[in-house]
């Protein structure tokens, strides 16, 4: 799962040189950077039943 916090509310992903300028997050990652880039295998997880996930963006 991934999430983007559209901090300025412009409906776009504002990008810097390599990463978005606004807040981002991926499941199974505490930090994200050039040396720790997310990939599908590490960020994915299996869902075996109906599930509700609450995400708090701060």
Secondary structure, DSSP 8 states (H G I E B T S, - for coil): -EEE--TT-SSS--B-SSSBSS-EEETT-S--BTTB---HHHH-----S---------
